[in-house]
Amino acid sequence: MEESLVVGDSVSWCWVAGERVQVRVMAFGTQLALAAMLMVVVAACGGGGEPAGDVARRQIELTSQGQFDEVWELLHPAQQAVVPRQLYIDCGRQLAREGASTVDRIEMRGTDEDERNVPWVGETDVQVVNATIYRGEDPSPVAVVLVKSGDEWRWVIGEDQVSALEAFQRGECPA
């Protein structure tokens, strides 16, 4: 069921507790009334966190640029507890030395909603952001799985990569 918060004529959408919510804001004559309505909109939209697609793009770009410390920062906290920061950085650098190259172009293909059993997170709603990355003219499809942590989207290592999480847990780089 779609919920909406109707307070005027200008329409926008946000997500509240995994539900798409329509928000309508009307410009009132006084700044005080407008400020009060803005607080309602911000509260309804969870503070206006960064959209899932933007987080996925940033995760791809940072990985491509070898900024593995920042990529680890975007990882879901439950998985950060399993994946030691320095080990993740070292493994990323090793992989980059073995031939991973910079992404020349990213085409975002859309976002799907799903419910998944995410390792070390549990059964939860996810956003799967689909993209195509190009190294030169070679396209490669990628899917970044994101889970809400507080009001922020965080990427997760998926259920098809449990062995990678287990390797990190043992203090090893995934094969």
C-alpha positions in Angstrom: 0.0 0.0 0.0 1.4 3.4 -1.0 1.3 6.1 1.7 1.4 9.8 1.1 2.0 12.9 3.1 -0.1 15.6 1.6 0.7 19.2 2.6 0.4 21.1 -0.6 0.9 21.1 -4.4 4.6 20.4 -5.2 5.2 16.6 -5.5 8.2 14.5 -4.7 8.9 11.0 -3.5 10.9 9.5 -0.8 11.3 6.1 1.0 10.0 5.5 4.5 10.6 2.1 6.2 11.1 0.5 2.7 7.9 2.1 1.3 7.8 4.7 -1.5 6.0 7.7 -0.1 4.7 10.7 -2.0 5.4 14.0 -0.4 3.6 17.2 -1.4 4.8 20.5 -0.1 3.0 23.8 -0.6 4.9 27.1 -0.3 3.2 29.0 2.6 3.3 32.7 2.9 5.5 32.8 5.9 9.0 31.4 6.3 8.0 29.9 9.7 5.3 27.8 8.1 7.6 26.7 5.3 10.3 25.8 7.8 7.8 23.7 9.8 6.7 21.9 6.7 10.3 21.3 5.6 10.9 19.6 9.0 8.0 17.3 8.3 9.3 16.4 4.9 12.8 15.7 6.2 11.4 13.6 9.0 9.2 11.6 6.5 12.1 11.0 4.2 14.5 9.9 6.8 16.7 12.9 6.6 17.3 12.8 2.9 20.1 10.2 2.8 22.0 9.6 -0.4 20.0 7.6 -3.0 21.0 3.9 -3.4 22.1 4.5 -7.0 24.5 7.3 -6.0 26.1 5.1 -3.3 26.5 2.2 -5.8 28.1 4.5 -8.4 30.5 5.8 -5.7 31.3 2.3 -4.6 32.2 1.3 -8.2 34.2 4.5 -8.8 36.2 4.2 -5.5 37.0 0.5 -6.2 38.1 1.4 -9.7 40.4 4.2 -8.3 41.9 1.8 -5.7 40.5 3.7 -2.8 39.7 0.6 -0.8 39.7 2.3 2.6 36.8 4.4 1.4 35.1 1.4 -0.2 35.4 -0.4 3.2 33.7 2.6 4.9 30.7 2.1 2.6 30.4 -1.6 3.6 27.5 -2.5 5.9 28.6 -2.3 9.6 27.6 -5.9 10.3 30.0 -7.0 7.6 32.7 -4.5 8.6 32.7 -6.5 11.9 33.7 -9.6 9.9 36.0 -7.9 7.4 39.1 -6.3 9.0 39.7 -2.9 7.4 43.4 -3.3 6.8 43.0 -6.8 5.4 40.3 -5.5 3.0 42.6 -2.7 1.8 45.6 -5.0 1.4 43.5 -7.6 -0.5 42.1 -4.8 -2.8 45.5 -3.5 -3.6 46.8 -7.0 -4.3 43.9 -7.6 -6.7 44.5 -4.2 -8.4 48.2 -5.2 -8.9 47.0 -8.4 -10.5 45.4 -6.6 -13.4 42.2 -4.9 -12.4 42.0 -1.7 -14.4 40.3 1.6 -14.0 36.7 1.9 -15.1 36.4 4.3 -18.1 32.6 4.7 -18.0 29.7 3.6 -15.9 26.1 3.3 -17.2 23.5 3.0 -14.5 20.8 0.5 -15.6 18.2 0.8 -12.8 17.4 -0.4 -9.3 15.4 -3.4 -8.2 13.9 -4.0 -4.8 14.2 -7.4 -3.3 14.3 -9.3 0.0 17.4 -11.4 0.7 19.2 -13.2 3.4 22.4 -11.1 3.5 25.4 -12.8 5.3 26.0 -11.4 8.8 23.0 -9.0 8.3 20.1 -11.4 8.1 16.8 -11.4 6.1 16.3 -7.8 4.9 15.0 -5.6 2.1 17.7 -4.7 -0.4 18.2 -2.4 -3.3 20.0 -4.1 -6.2 21.6 -1.4 -8.4 22.4 -2.6 -11.9 25.1 -1.0 -13.9 27.4 -1.7 -16.9 31.0 -0.7 -16.4 33.3 -0.2 -19.4 37.1 -0.7 -19.5 37.8 0.7 -23.0 34.9 -0.6 -25.1 34.5 -3.8 -23.1 31.2 -3.9 -21.2 30.8 -5.8 -17.9 27.4 -6.0 -16.0 27.6 -5.4 -12.3 25.0 -5.5 -9.5 25.7 -3.7 -6.3 23.5 -4.9 -3.4 22.7 -2.2 -0.9 21.0 -2.4 2.6 19.9 0.5 4.8 21.9 1.0 7.9 20.2 3.8 9.8 19.4 6.4 7.1 22.3 5.4 4.9 22.6 2.9 2.1 25.6 0.5 2.5 26.8 -2.1 0.1 27.0 -5.7 1.2 28.9 -8.8 0.1 26.1 -11.0 -1.1 24.9 -14.5 -0.3 26.8 -15.8 -3.4 30.1 -14.6 -1.9 29.9 -16.2 1.6 33.3 -17.8 0.9 34.8 -14.3 0.5 33.5 -13.3 4.0 34.7 -16.6 5.5 38.2 -15.9 4.0 38.3 -12.4 5.5 37.2 -13.9 8.8 40.2 -16.3 8.7 42.5 -13.4 8.0 43.0 -14.3 4.3 42.3 -12.6 1.0 39.4 -14.3 -0.9 40.5 -16.5 -3.8 
